[in-house]
Amino acid sequence: MHYVLVGVLVLIRLLAKRKVIVISDKRRKTKEPVIYACTHIGAHDVESTFEAIKSPCYLFMGDAREIYRTADGIMLSLNGVIFFDTEDKQDRAVAKK
C-alpha cells in the first residue's frame, strides 16, 4: 500500500501547492534495515518524509492519541506504523526489535 499512499500524498501536496525539497541524499544501497531519524519539522513532516524516502517504510510513533480514528491514522495503519510509549523503556525496546 505504501506506493499507493505516497501517490495520494503527492497529489494532495500538489493541490495544496506545497513543495518537498531534499537538500542532500547520501543513501547507499543495502540489504540491512535502515533507520531515518527525522526531527519534527512542520505540519506535513511525515508526509514529506515518506515522499522523500520513496521506498516502503514504517513510522515509529510515540503518541498514537494524536491520530487515533483520523484519516492520518487510517493511512498510517495501511502503510505500517509502530506505536510505542516513549516513557516505557521495555516498550521502546520491543518497538525497536
Residue pairs with C-beta under 8 A, 6 or more apart in sequence:
1 78
1 79
2 50
2 55
2 56
2 57
2 79
2 80
3 56
5 50
5 75
5 78
5 79
6 50
6 51
6 54
8 75
9 47
9 50
9 51
10 51
12 47
13 19
13 20
13 44
13 47
13 48
13 51
18 44
20 48
20 51
20 52
22 52
25 52
27 34
36 49
36 53
36 57
38 45
38 49
41 48
42 48
46 59
46 72
46 76
50 57
50 59
50 79
56 79
56 80
57 80
58 79
58 80
58 81
58 82
59 76
59 79
59 80
59 81
59 82
60 81
60 82
60 84
60 95
61 67
61 76
61 81
61 82
61 83
61 84
62 83
62 84
62 85
62 86
63 86
64 73
64 83
67 73
67 76
82 95
83 95
84 91
84 92
84 94
84 95
85 91
85 92
86 92
